[in-house]
Amino acid sequence: MPKYLICTNTRKYNELVEALNNRGIQFETTHCDNKCFKCRTRVMIKEDDKYIYATDVKNLLRKMSIC
């Protein structure tokens, strides 16, 4: 099972998916039904049981230590 989970509603979703695919990182996507807007206002990914978020994809990859 992939280590990362991405909501399809996350900001800059296409850019994030492309960046992860280019680095060969496996991930799953899900369509979140929550109406909290957390993932809609920032770039966010779930790693195991914690969330990592940033203002853009480059900063998110840096926080994930894979940039």
Backbone as a printed PyTorch tensor [residue, N CA C, xyz], in Angstrom:
tensor([[[  0.8390,  -1.1830,   0.0000],
         [  0.0000,   0.0000,   0.0000],
         [  0.8840,   1.2470,   0.0000]],

        [[  0.5620,   2.2280,  -0.8270],
         [  1.3760,   3.4450,  -0.8890],
         [  1.4050,   4.1880,   0.4430]],

        [[  2.4980,   4.8560,   0.6600],
         [  2.7120,   5.5960,   1.9000],
         [  1.9700,   6.9260,   1.9100]],

        [[  1.6680,   7.4800,   0.7210],
         [  1.0800,   8.8040,   0.6140],
         [ -0.3390,   8.7460,   0.0680]],

        [[ -1.1850,   9.6470,   0.5470],
         [ -2.5670,   9.7610,   0.1080],
         [ -2.8330,  11.2190,  -0.2430]],

        [[ -3.3990,  11.4370,  -1.4410],
         [ -3.6690,  12.7900,  -1.9190],
         [ -5.1510,  12.9320,  -2.1930]],

        [[ -5.7350,  14.0110,  -1.7210],
         [ -7.1290,  14.3280,  -2.0130],
         [ -7.1920,  14.9870,  -3.3890]],

        [[ -8.1560,  14.6010,  -4.2050],
         [ -8.2840,  15.1830,  -5.5470],
         [ -8.6920,  16.6480,  -5.4980]],

        [[ -9.1410,  17.1220,  -4.3630],
         [ -9.5430,  18.5240,  -4.2230],
         [ -8.4050,  19.4370,  -3.7880]],

        [[ -7.2360,  18.8610,  -3.5070],
         [ -6.1440,  19.6820,  -3.0120],
         [ -5.7220,  20.7160,  -4.0500]],

        [[ -5.2670,  21.8160,  -3.5600],
         [ -4.8020,  22.8970,  -4.4330],
         [ -3.5980,  22.4100,  -5.2340]],

        [[ -3.5260,  22.7660,  -6.5030],
         [ -2.4380,  22.3810,  -7.4130],
         [ -2.2890,  20.8620,  -7.5060]],

        [[ -3.4070,  20.1610,  -7.5420],
         [ -3.4230,  18.6960,  -7.5860],
         [ -2.6090,  18.1560,  -8.7680]],

        [[ -2.8540,  18.6610,  -9.9670],
         [ -2.1650,  18.1500, -11.1590],
         [ -0.6580,  18.3430, -11.0740]],

        [[ -0.2420,  19.4810, -10.5780],
         [  1.1900,  19.7610, -10.4250],
         [  1.8210,  18.8170,  -9.4000]],

        [[  1.1120,  18.5440,  -8.3250],
         [  1.6070,  17.6430,  -7.2850],
         [  1.7250,  16.2160,  -7.8060]],

        [[  0.7090,  15.7440,  -8.5080],
         [  0.7310,  14.3870,  -9.0590],
         [  1.8860,  14.2340, -10.0450]],

        [[  2.0800,  15.2210, -10.8880],
         [  3.1720,  15.1760, -11.8640],
         [  4.5340,  15.1310, -11.1640]],

        [[  4.7050,  15.9350, -10.1270],
         [  5.9760,  15.9700,  -9.3930],
         [  6.2590,  14.6310,  -8.7130]],

        [[  5.2490,  14.0250,  -8.1190],
         [  5.4460,  12.7310,  -7.4630],
         [  5.7260,  11.6320,  -8.4800]],

        [[  5.0190,  11.6380,  -9.6010],
         [  5.2670,  10.6510, -10.6530],
         [  6.6750,  10.7880, -11.2190]],

        [[  7.1450,  12.0090, -11.4060],
         [  8.4950,  12.2420, -11.9320],
         [  9.5680,  11.7190, -10.9900]],

        [[  9.2830,  11.6840,  -9.7090],
         [ 10.2440,  11.1950,  -8.7190],
         [ 10.0410,   9.7170,  -8.3960]],

        [[  9.0780,   9.0760,  -9.0430],
         [  8.8400,   7.6430,  -8.8440],
         [  8.2380,   7.2990,  -7.4960]],

        [[  7.4860,   8.2070,  -6.9190],
         [  6.8840,   7.9920,  -5.6070],
         [  5.4730,   7.4530,  -5.7840]],

        [[  5.1760,   6.3510,  -5.1090],
         [  3.8440,   5.7640,  -5.1850],
         [  2.9050,   6.4900,  -4.2390]],

        [[  1.6600,   6.6870,  -4.7020],
         [  0.6630,   7.3610,  -3.8860],
         [ -0.7140,   6.9120,  -4.3240]],

        [[ -1.6810,   7.1660,  -3.4770],
         [ -3.0840,   6.9020,  -3.7750],
         [ -3.8160,   8.2240,  -3.8180]],

        [[ -4.8810,   8.2690,  -4.6030],
         [ -5.7240,   9.4570,  -4.6050],
         [ -7.0940,   9.0880,  -4.0730]],

        [[ -7.7370,  10.0460,  -3.4670],
         [ -9.0720,   9.8420,  -2.9330],
         [ -9.8830,  11.1070,  -3.1600]],

        [[-11.1760,  10.9510,  -3.2400],
         [-12.0530,  12.1130,  -3.3420],
         [-12.6740,  12.3290,  -1.9730]],

        [[-12.2520,  13.3810,  -1.3250],
         [-12.7040,  13.6750,   0.0310],
         [-14.0950,  14.3040,  -0.0050]],

        [[-14.9780,  13.8140,   0.8220],
         [-16.3140,  14.3790,   0.9150],
         [-16.4340,  15.4080,   2.0310]],

        [[-15.3610,  15.6050,   2.7750],
         [-15.3880,  16.6050,   3.8430],
         [-15.4950,  17.9940,   3.2400]],

        [[-16.2080,  18.8340,   3.8840],
         [-16.4150,  20.1940,   3.3900],
         [-15.5950,  21.2000,   4.1970]],

        [[-14.4650,  20.7670,   4.7310],
         [-13.6730,  21.6200,   5.6200],
         [-12.7950,  22.6190,   4.8720]],

        [[-12.5430,  22.4030,   3.6120],
         [-11.7420,  23.2810,   2.7610],
         [-10.2690,  23.3400,   3.1380]],

        [[ -9.7980,  22.4830,   4.0280],
         [ -8.3750,  22.4840,   4.3620],
         [ -7.5340,  22.1130,   3.1500]],

        [[ -7.9520,  21.0830,   2.4440],
         [ -7.1620,  20.6630,   1.2830],
         [ -7.4080,  21.5510,   0.0710]],

        [[ -8.4660,  22.3120,   0.0730],
         [ -8.7660,  23.1810,  -1.0710],
         [ -8.0050,  24.4980,  -1.0160]],

        [[ -7.4750,  24.8410,   0.1440],
         [ -6.7980,  26.1280,   0.3020],
         [ -5.2770,  26.0100,   0.3510]],

        [[ -4.7500,  24.7880,   0.3740],
         [ -3.3020,  24.5930,   0.3990],
         [ -2.9500,  23.2610,  -0.2560]],

        [[ -1.6970,  23.0910,  -0.5760],
         [ -1.2150,  21.8280,  -1.1170],
         [ -0.9940,  20.9090,   0.0730]],

        [[ -1.6920,  19.7760,   0.0800],
         [ -1.6570,  18.9160,   1.2570],
         [ -1.5790,  17.4540,   0.8390]],

        [[ -0.8410,  16.6690,   1.6210],
         [ -0.7010,  15.2430,   1.3840],
         [ -0.7020,  14.5450,   2.7400]],

        [[ -1.2190,  13.3330,   2.7750],
         [ -1.2340,  12.5690,   4.0240],
         [ -0.1470,  11.5080,   3.9460]],

        [[  0.7510,  11.5250,   4.9140],
         [  1.8270,  10.5490,   5.0040],
         [  1.5710,   9.6980,   6.2380]],

        [[  1.2840,   8.4240,   6.0120],
         [  0.8990,   7.5020,   7.0760],
         [ -0.2900,   8.0730,   7.8460]],

        [[ -0.0700,   8.6080,   9.0470],
         [ -1.1930,   9.1380,   9.8240],
         [ -1.0690,  10.6390,  10.1020]],

        [[ -0.1550,  11.3180,   9.4150],
         [ -0.0050,  12.7630,   9.6220],
         [ -0.1530,  13.4960,   8.2870]],

        [[ -0.5470,  14.7500,   8.3770],
         [ -0.7190,  15.5820,   7.1940],
         [  0.4720,  16.5150,   7.0410]],

        [[  0.9120,  16.6780,   5.7990],
         [  1.9670,  17.6220,   5.4660],
         [  1.3550,  18.6110,   4.4940]],

        [[  1.5340,  19.8890,   4.7360],
         [  0.9440,  20.8830,   3.8500],
         [  1.8980,  22.0580,   3.6560]],

        [[  1.6870,  22.7660,   2.5410],
         [  2.5180,  23.9190,   2.1980],
         [  1.7500,  24.8160,   1.2430]],

        [[  2.3600,  25.9440,   0.9080],
         [  1.7000,  26.8870,   0.0030],
         [  1.8610,  26.4950,  -1.4550]],

        [[  2.9290,  25.7490,  -1.7720],
         [  3.0980,  25.2820,  -3.1490],
         [  3.7830,  23.9150,  -3.1590]],

        [[  3.8450,  23.3210,  -4.3330],
         [  4.3550,  21.9530,  -4.4670],
         [  5.8320,  21.8710,  -4.0930]],

        [[  6.6150,  22.8470,  -4.5060],
         [  8.0510,  22.8360,  -4.2040],
         [  8.2990,  22.8230,  -2.6960]],

        [[  7.5790,  23.6420,  -1.9560],
         [  7.7310,  23.6690,  -0.4960],
         [  7.2490,  22.3680,   0.1340]],

        [[  6.2020,  21.7770,  -0.4160],
         [  5.7030,  20.5060,   0.1080],
         [  6.7420,  19.4080,  -0.0780]],

        [[  7.3420,  19.3350,  -1.2470],
         [  8.3770,  18.3310,  -1.4980],
         [  9.5690,  18.5390,  -0.5780]],

        [[  9.8990,  19.7860,  -0.2970],
         [ 10.9960,  20.0800,   0.6270],
         [ 10.6550,  19.5770,   2.0340]],

        [[  9.4180,  19.7840,   2.4690],
         [  8.9940,  19.3080,   3.7900],
         [  8.9840,  17.7860,   3.8550]],

        [[  8.7180,  17.1480,   2.7130],
         [  8.7210,  15.6870,   2.6480],
         [ 10.1380,  15.1430,   2.5190]],

        [[ 11.1310,  16.0190,   2.3720],
         [ 12.5540,  15.6690,   2.2340],
         [ 12.8310,  14.8360,   0.9940]],

        [[ 12.1390,  15.1560,  -0.1080],
         [ 12.3970,  14.4320,  -1.3530],
         [ 12.7000,  15.3760,  -2.5040]],

        [[ 12.9330,  16.6260,  -2.2250],
         [ 13.1720,  17.6080,  -3.2840],
         [ 14.5850,  17.5300,  -3.8000]]])
